[in-house]
Amino acid sequence: MDVTSTLSHLVSSLLPPDKAALVHHHILRADAPLQVYFAAARKSVTRSAGALYPYLAPVIERLLVWTHASELGALLVPLAILAVAVVVMNWIRRVLLWWTRLALRAVFYATLAALAAWVWQRGLQASVRDVVVVGGRLAGYAAVVKEIWWTEYRKYEDQQNMGRAHGRGSQR
């Protein structure tokens, strides 16, 4: 089974029929634009690799012979692998940070747009009144949570003080 038929079966089983037909027509067909671009890129990379091979092969071969013959080569190969790994991990970190920043900015601006639409639809007075009502309820909820927290904290303090009092009595 080749890759195209596997992808075709996977797309047909996962997507609704109209979406699957769209993917087949625009992506998976051999004469689809995406396949044409991939074929052109593949051909260009193959041609470039074929042109560079006569120049790079002797250099790589001499480098491999030197690493096997030299003690320094045995030390430099792991260091080079480590350096490449660090560079790649730094790239991954930077890409993840970029996408995270992009997603958070999108969420921020979407929230601003939603708030603006809400104010536009409800009007300024009704929106301010709603914010005051929600803020009051949140303040009340925060007061209840604070009271629960203080009650539990006082119970804990009393338990600690009782434990210290019993501990001193047993040491005498």
Accessible surface in RSA format (square Angstrom, percent):
REM  Atomic radii and reference values for relative SASA: ProtOr
REM  Chains: A
REM  Algorithm: Lee & Richards
REM  Probe-radius: 1.40
REM  Slices: 20
REM RES _ NUM      All-atoms   Total-Side   Main-Chain    Non-polar    All polar
REM                ABS   REL    ABS   REL    ABS   REL    ABS   REL    ABS   REL
RES MET A   1   200.89 104.0 111.82  74.0  89.06 212.1 112.60  95.7  88.29 117.0
RES ASP A   2    90.64  63.5  78.64  78.3  11.99  28.4  47.40 111.6  43.23  43.1
RES VAL A   3   111.70  73.5 108.22  98.0   3.49   8.4 110.26  95.8   1.44   3.9
RES THR A   4    72.50  51.6  71.29  72.3   1.21   2.9  39.46  53.0  33.04  50.0
RES SER A   5    49.54  41.9  40.87  54.6   8.66  20.0  44.48  94.7   5.06   7.1
RES THR A   6    64.04  45.5  63.21  64.1   0.83   2.0  56.59  76.0   7.45  11.3
RES LEU A   7    74.82  41.7  74.82  53.5   0.00   0.0  74.82  52.5   0.00   0.0
RES SER A   8    33.21  28.1  33.21  44.3   0.00   0.0  11.87  25.3  21.34  29.9
RES HIS A   9   127.75  69.8 121.78  84.6   5.97  15.3  81.97  84.5  45.79  53.3
RES LEU A  10    87.02  48.5  86.99  62.2   0.02   0.1  87.02  61.1   0.00   0.0
RES VAL A  11    22.27  14.7  20.88  18.9   1.40   3.4  22.27  19.4   0.00   0.0
RES SER A  12    62.35  52.7  42.47  56.7  19.88  45.8  29.58  63.0  32.77  45.9
RES SER A  13    73.75  62.3  34.71  46.3  39.04  89.9  38.59  82.2  35.16  49.3
RES LEU A  14   129.90  72.3 100.10  71.6  29.79  74.9 101.90  71.6  28.00  75.3
RES LEU A  15    69.43  38.7  60.59  43.3   8.84  22.2  61.84  43.4   7.60  20.4
RES PRO A  16    71.44  52.1  63.59  58.0   7.85  28.5  70.83  58.5   0.61   3.8
RES PRO A  17   117.51  85.6 105.90  96.5  11.62  42.2 113.03  93.3   4.48  27.9
RES ASP A  18    96.55  67.6  80.31  79.9  16.24  38.4  50.04 117.8  46.51  46.4
RES LYS A  19   105.68  51.6 105.41  64.7   0.27   0.6  56.59  50.9  49.09  52.3
RES ALA A  20     6.92   6.4   6.92  10.7   0.00   0.0   6.92   9.7   0.00   0.0
RES ALA A  21    59.13  54.4  50.64  78.2   8.49  19.3  56.02  78.9   3.11   8.2
RES LEU A  22   100.00  55.7  96.25  68.9   3.75   9.4  99.22  69.7   0.78   2.1
RES VAL A  23    33.26  21.9  32.03  29.0   1.23   3.0  33.26  28.9   0.00   0.0
RES HIS A  24    48.08  26.3  47.84  33.2   0.24   0.6  34.53  35.6  13.54  15.8
RES HIS A  25    89.15  48.7  86.85  60.4   2.29   5.9  51.37  52.9  37.78  44.0
RES HIS A  26    93.05  50.9  87.64  60.9   5.41  13.9  57.05  58.8  36.00  41.9
RES ILE A  27    68.67  39.1  68.67  51.2   0.00   0.0  68.67  49.5   0.00   0.0
RES LEU A  28    20.34  11.3  13.35   9.6   6.99  17.6  13.58   9.5   6.76  18.2
RES ARG A  29    93.71  39.3  86.16  43.9   7.55  18.0  51.65  70.6  42.06  25.5
RES ALA A  30    97.72  89.9  69.08 106.6  28.65  65.2  75.94 106.9  21.79  57.7
RES ASP A  31    97.76  68.5  79.87  79.5  17.89  42.3  41.63  98.0  56.13  56.0
RES ALA A  32     0.00   0.0   0.00   0.0   0.00   0.0   0.00   0.0   0.00   0.0
RES PRO A  33    75.92  55.3  71.35  65.0   4.56  16.6  75.92  62.7   0.00   0.0
RES LEU A  34    66.20  36.9  63.89  45.7   2.31   5.8  64.87  45.6   1.33   3.6
RES GLN A  35    49.70  27.8  47.03  34.4   2.67   6.4   6.64  14.1  43.06  32.7
RES VAL A  36    77.77  51.2  74.25  67.2   3.52   8.5  76.92  66.8   0.85   2.3
RES TYR A  37   150.30  70.2 146.00  83.1   4.30  11.2 100.74  75.7  49.55  61.1
RES PHE A  38   104.45  52.3 102.57  63.5   1.88   4.9 102.79  62.3   1.66   4.8
RES ALA A  39    47.39  43.6  43.10  66.5   4.29   9.8  43.46  61.2   3.93  10.4
RES ALA A  40    59.35  54.6  47.61  73.5  11.74  26.7  53.71  75.6   5.64  14.9
RES ALA A  41    53.62  49.3  45.64  70.4   7.99  18.2  53.03  74.7   0.59   1.6
RES ARG A  42   143.82  60.4 137.86  70.3   5.96  14.2  70.39  96.2  73.43  44.5
RES LYS A  43   139.20  67.9 132.32  81.2   6.87  16.4  80.89  72.8  58.31  62.1
RES SER A  44    48.41  40.9  48.07  64.1   0.34   0.8  17.86  38.0  30.55  42.8
RES VAL A  45   102.83  67.7 100.33  90.8   2.50   6.0 102.30  88.9   0.54   1.5
RES THR A  46    91.50  65.1  84.59  85.8   6.91  16.5  70.55  94.8  20.95  31.7
RES ARG A  47   147.99  62.1 137.13  69.9  10.86  25.9  75.97 103.8  72.02  43.6
RES SER A  48    56.95  48.1  51.01  68.1   5.95  13.7  30.66  65.3  26.29  36.8
RES ALA A  49    59.42  54.6  47.83  73.8  11.59  26.4  54.71  77.0   4.71  12.5
RES GLY A  50    46.92  57.9   0.00   N/A  46.92  57.9  34.49  94.6  12.43  27.8
RES ALA A  51    62.67  57.6  47.11  72.7  15.56  35.4  57.49  81.0   5.19  13.7
RES LEU A  52    95.76  53.3  95.76  68.5   0.00   0.0  95.76  67.3   0.00   0.0
RES TYR A  53   151.30  70.6 147.84  84.1   3.45   9.0 109.53  82.3  41.77  51.5
RES PRO A  54    82.39  60.0  64.20  58.5  18.19  66.1  71.46  59.0  10.92  67.9
RES TYR A  55   162.79  76.0 151.97  86.5  10.82  28.2 107.64  80.9  55.15  68.0
RES LEU A  56    88.51  49.3  88.51  63.3   0.00   0.0  88.51  62.2   0.00   0.0
RES ALA A  57    26.18  24.1  18.80  29.0   7.37  16.8  23.87  33.6   2.31   6.1
RES PRO A  58    57.48  41.9  51.87  47.3   5.60  20.4  56.97  47.0   0.50   3.1
RES VAL A  59    82.76  54.5  81.08  73.4   1.68   4.1  81.54  70.9   1.22   3.3
RES ILE A  60    91.37  52.0  91.35  68.1   0.02   0.1  91.37  65.8   0.00   0.0
RES GLU A  61   113.53  65.2 111.47  84.3   2.06   4.9  32.68  63.2  80.84  66.0
RES ARG A  62   164.60  69.1 159.29  81.2   5.32  12.7  72.78  99.5  91.82  55.6
RES LEU A  63   100.50  56.0  96.73  69.2   3.77   9.5 100.01  70.2   0.48   1.3
RES LEU A  64    98.06  54.6  98.06  70.2   0.00   0.0  98.06  68.9   0.00   0.0
RES VAL A  65    95.64  62.9  92.55  83.8   3.09   7.4  94.94  82.5   0.70   1.9
RES TRP A  66   102.37  41.1  98.58  47.7   3.80   8.9  80.60  43.0  21.78  35.3
RES THR A  67    20.94  14.9  14.69  14.9   6.25  14.9  11.27  15.1   9.67  14.6
RES HIS A  68   160.48  87.7 126.03  87.6  34.45  88.1  85.83  88.5  74.65  86.9
RES ALA A  69    89.16  82.0  45.92  70.9  43.24  98.4  56.53  79.6  32.63  86.4
RES SER A  70    30.18  25.5  19.12  25.5  11.06  25.5  16.40  34.9  13.78  19.3
RES GLU A  71   156.52  89.9 145.24 109.9  11.29  26.9  66.89 129.4  89.63  73.2
RES LEU A  72    96.54  53.8  91.43  65.4   5.12  12.9  94.48  66.4   2.06   5.5
RES GLY A  73     0.00   0.0   0.00   N/A   0.00   0.0   0.00   0.0   0.00   0.0
RES ALA A  74    64.50  59.3  46.62  71.9  17.88  40.7  54.44  76.7  10.06  26.7
RES LEU A  75   106.12  59.1 102.88  73.6   3.24   8.1 105.59  74.2   0.53   1.4
RES LEU A  76    74.56  41.5  73.17  52.3   1.39   3.5  73.47  51.6   1.09   2.9
RES VAL A  77    63.75  41.9  61.78  55.9   1.97   4.7  63.75  55.4   0.00   0.0
RES PRO A  78    75.11  54.7  68.90  62.8   6.21  22.6  71.56  59.1   3.55  22.0
RES LEU A  79    90.99  50.7  87.08  62.3   3.91   9.8  87.33  61.3   3.65   9.8
RES ALA A  80    55.28  50.8  47.43  73.2   7.85  17.9  54.64  76.9   0.65   1.7
RES ILE A  81   112.86  64.2 110.39  82.2   2.47   5.9 112.06  80.7   0.80   2.2
RES LEU A  82   106.45  59.3 104.06  74.4   2.39   6.0 106.25  74.6   0.20   0.5
RES ALA A  83    55.33  50.9  47.85  73.8   7.48  17.0  54.82  77.2   0.51   1.3
RES VAL A  84    95.30  62.7  93.52  84.7   1.78   4.3  95.24  82.8   0.06   0.2
RES ALA A  85    46.49  42.7  39.31  60.7   7.18  16.3  46.22  65.1   0.27   0.7
RES VAL A  86    90.59  59.6  87.50  79.2   3.09   7.5  89.41  77.7   1.19   3.2
RES VAL A  87    70.52  46.4  68.64  62.1   1.89   4.6  70.52  61.3   0.00   0.0
RES VAL A  88    58.85  38.7  58.85  53.3   0.00   0.0  58.85  51.1   0.00   0.0
RES MET A  89   123.26  63.8 119.43  79.0   3.82   9.1 101.29  86.1  21.96  29.1
RES ASN A  90    59.15  40.8  55.19  53.3   3.95   9.5  13.09  31.5  46.05  44.5
RES TRP A  91   147.11  59.0 145.64  70.5   1.47   3.4 125.69  67.0  21.42  34.7
RES ILE A  92    82.99  47.2  80.98  60.3   2.01   4.8  82.94  59.7   0.05   0.1
RES ARG A  93   123.82  52.0 120.28  61.3   3.54   8.4  65.00  88.8  58.82  35.6
RES ARG A  94   141.31  59.3 136.30  69.5   5.00  11.9  29.61  40.5 111.69  67.7
RES VAL A  95    82.65  54.4  80.36  72.7   2.29   5.5  82.65  71.8   0.00   0.0
RES LEU A  96   110.06  61.3 109.88  78.6   0.18   0.5 109.88  77.2   0.18   0.5
RES LEU A  97    81.93  45.6  80.63  57.7   1.30   3.3  80.96  56.9   0.97   2.6
RES TRP A  98   128.63  51.6 128.12  62.0   0.51   1.2  98.52  52.5  30.10  48.8
RES TRP A  99   142.59  57.2 140.96  68.2   1.63   3.8 124.17  66.2  18.42  29.9
RES THR A 100    71.63  50.9  66.30  67.2   5.33  12.7  48.91  65.7  22.72  34.3
RES ARG A 101   118.17  49.6 116.91  59.6   1.26   3.0  46.71  63.8  71.46  43.3
RES LEU A 102    75.29  41.9  73.76  52.8   1.53   3.8  74.82  52.5   0.47   1.3
RES ALA A 103    56.17  51.6  48.18  74.4   7.99  18.2  55.69  78.4   0.49   1.3
RES LEU A 104   114.01  63.5 110.53  79.1   3.49   8.8 110.90  77.9   3.11   8.4
RES ARG A 105   136.00  57.1 134.31  68.5   1.69   4.0  37.93  51.8  98.07  59.4
RES ALA A 106    58.77  54.0  45.97  70.9  12.80  29.1  54.73  77.1   4.05  10.7
RES VAL A 107    93.78  61.7  91.05  82.4   2.73   6.6  93.54  81.3   0.23   0.6
RES PHE A 108   113.23  56.7 108.58  67.3   4.65  12.1 113.09  68.6   0.14   0.4
RES TYR A 109   135.54  63.3 131.92  75.1   3.62   9.4  85.83  64.5  49.71  61.3
RES ALA A 110    61.29  56.4  49.42  76.3  11.88  27.0  56.59  79.7   4.71  12.5
RES THR A 111    68.57  48.8  64.07  64.9   4.50  10.7  51.52  69.2  17.05  25.8
RES LEU A 112    83.17  46.3  79.28  56.7   3.89   9.8  79.55  55.9   3.62   9.7
RES ALA A 113    62.62  57.6  50.39  77.8  12.23  27.8  58.28  82.1   4.34  11.5
RES ALA A 114    62.66  57.6  50.09  77.3  12.57  28.6  58.16  81.9   4.49  11.9
RES LEU A 115    90.60  50.5  90.35  64.6   0.25   0.6  90.60  63.6   0.00   0.0
RES ALA A 116    63.32  58.2  50.70  78.2  12.62  28.7  59.07  83.2   4.26  11.3
RES ALA A 117    60.86  56.0  50.69  78.2  10.17  23.1  58.46  82.3   2.40   6.4
RES TRP A 118    79.43  31.9  75.64  36.6   3.79   8.9  64.52  34.4  14.92  24.2
RES VAL A 119    52.50  34.5  51.23  46.4   1.27   3.1  51.23  44.5   1.27   3.4
RES TRP A 120   224.99  90.3 201.11  97.3  23.88  56.1 177.06  94.4  47.93  77.8
RES GLN A 121   153.79  86.0 122.07  89.2  31.72  75.5  37.64  80.1 116.16  88.1
RES ARG A 122   113.89  47.8  91.30  46.5  22.59  53.8  28.72  39.3  85.17  51.6
RES GLY A 123    31.09  38.3   0.00   N/A  31.09  38.3  30.71  84.3   0.38   0.8
RES LEU A 124   124.72  69.5 116.26  83.2   8.45  21.2 116.26  81.7   8.45  22.7
RES GLN A 125   157.74  88.2 148.04 108.2   9.70  23.1  52.78 112.3 104.96  79.6
RES ALA A 126    15.25  14.0  13.54  20.9   1.71   3.9  13.54  19.1   1.71   4.5
RES SER A 127     3.02   2.6   2.95   3.9   0.07   0.2   3.02   6.4   0.00   0.0
RES VAL A 128    82.42  54.2  80.93  73.3   1.50   3.6  82.40  71.6   0.03   0.1
RES ARG A 129   142.57  59.9 137.61  70.1   4.96  11.8  65.66  89.7  76.91  46.6
RES ASP A 130    37.50  26.3  35.91  35.7   1.59   3.8  12.52  29.5  24.98  24.9
RES VAL A 131    88.22  58.1  84.22  76.2   4.00   9.6  86.87  75.5   1.35   3.7
RES VAL A 132   100.71  66.3  92.63  83.9   8.08  19.5  97.98  85.1   2.72   7.4
RES VAL A 133    69.31  45.6  62.16  56.3   7.15  17.2  67.99  59.1   1.32   3.6
RES VAL A 134    84.81  55.8  84.41  76.4   0.40   1.0  84.81  73.7   0.00   0.0
RES GLY A 135    34.32  42.3   0.00   N/A  34.32  42.3  28.93  79.4   5.40  12.1
RES GLY A 136    45.53  56.2   0.00   N/A  45.53  56.2  34.40  94.4  11.13  24.9
RES ARG A 137   182.37  76.6 169.26  86.3  13.12  31.2  63.23  86.4 119.14  72.2
RES LEU A 138   112.04  62.4 109.00  78.0   3.05   7.7 109.51  76.9   2.54   6.8
RES ALA A 139    63.04  58.0  49.83  76.9  13.20  30.0  57.33  80.7   5.71  15.1
RES GLY A 140    36.69  45.2   0.00   N/A  36.69  45.2  35.11  96.4   1.58   3.5
RES TYR A 141   147.92  69.1 141.47  80.5   6.45  16.8 104.41  78.5  43.51  53.6
RES ALA A 142    57.60  53.0  49.92  77.0   7.68  17.5  54.04  76.1   3.56   9.4
RES ALA A 143    57.23  52.6  49.03  75.7   8.20  18.7  53.76  75.7   3.47   9.2
RES VAL A 144    84.60  55.7  81.54  73.8   3.06   7.4  84.54  73.5   0.06   0.2
RES VAL A 145    68.02  44.8  67.28  60.9   0.74   1.8  67.57  58.7   0.45   1.2
RES LYS A 146   117.17  57.2 112.37  68.9   4.80  11.4  59.53  53.6  57.64  61.4
RES GLU A 147    95.91  55.1  95.65  72.4   0.26   0.6  47.72  92.3  48.19  39.3
RES ILE A 148   103.20  58.7 100.67  75.0   2.52   6.1 103.14  74.3   0.06   0.2
RES TRP A 149   142.40  57.1 138.52  67.0   3.88   9.1 111.68  59.5  30.72  49.8
RES TRP A 150    96.12  38.6  96.12  46.5   0.00   0.0  83.74  44.6  12.38  20.1
RES THR A 151    59.60  42.4  58.21  59.0   1.39   3.3  43.92  59.0  15.68  23.7
RES GLU A 152    92.67  53.2  88.85  67.2   3.82   9.1  37.93  73.4  54.74  44.7
RES TYR A 153    88.28  41.2  83.23  47.4   5.05  13.1  54.01  40.6  34.27  42.2
RES ARG A 154   132.70  55.7 132.05  67.3   0.65   1.5  55.73  76.2  76.97  46.6
RES LYS A 155   110.44  53.9 106.98  65.6   3.46   8.2  67.72  61.0  42.72  45.5
RES TYR A 156   118.10  55.1 116.35  66.2   1.75   4.6  81.06  60.9  37.04  45.7
RES GLU A 157    67.67  38.8  67.51  51.1   0.16   0.4  14.44  27.9  53.23  43.5
RES ASP A 158    85.52  59.9  84.36  84.0   1.16   2.7  23.61  55.6  61.91  61.7
RES GLN A 159   123.45  69.0 111.74  81.7  11.70  27.9  39.16  83.4  84.28  63.9
RES GLN A 160    70.62  39.5  67.59  49.4   3.03   7.2  10.46  22.3  60.16  45.6
RES ASN A 161    74.73  51.5  68.73  66.4   6.00  14.4  25.03  60.2  49.70  48.0
RES MET A 162   117.90  61.1 117.62  77.8   0.28   0.7  88.41  75.2  29.50  39.1
RES GLY A 163    42.82  52.8   0.00   N/A  42.82  52.8  33.14  90.9   9.68  21.7
RES ARG A 164   137.40  57.7 129.02  65.8   8.37  19.9  45.78  62.6  91.62  55.5
RES ALA A 165    58.40  53.7  45.01  69.5  13.39  30.5  48.19  67.9  10.21  27.0
RES HIS A 166   129.82  70.9 119.95  83.4   9.87  25.2  88.37  91.1  41.45  48.2
RES GLY A 167    29.03  35.8   0.00   N/A  29.03  35.8  28.56  78.4   0.46   1.0
RES ARG A 168   142.26  59.7 139.90  71.3   2.36   5.6  46.53  63.6  95.73  58.0
RES GLY A 169    49.42  60.9   0.00   N/A  49.42  60.9  31.57  86.6  17.86  40.0
RES SER A 170    93.69  79.2  56.10  74.9  37.59  86.6  52.44 111.7  41.25  57.8
RES GLN A 171   156.17  87.3 118.86  86.9  37.31  88.8  42.20  89.8 113.96  86.4
RES ARG A 172   234.21  98.3 168.71  86.0  65.50 156.0  91.03 124.4 143.18  86.8
END  Absolute sums over single chains surface
CHAIN  1 A    15257.1      13698.0       1559.2      11025.5       4231.7
END  Absolute sums over all chains
TOTAL         15257.1      13698.0       1559.2      11025.5       4231.7
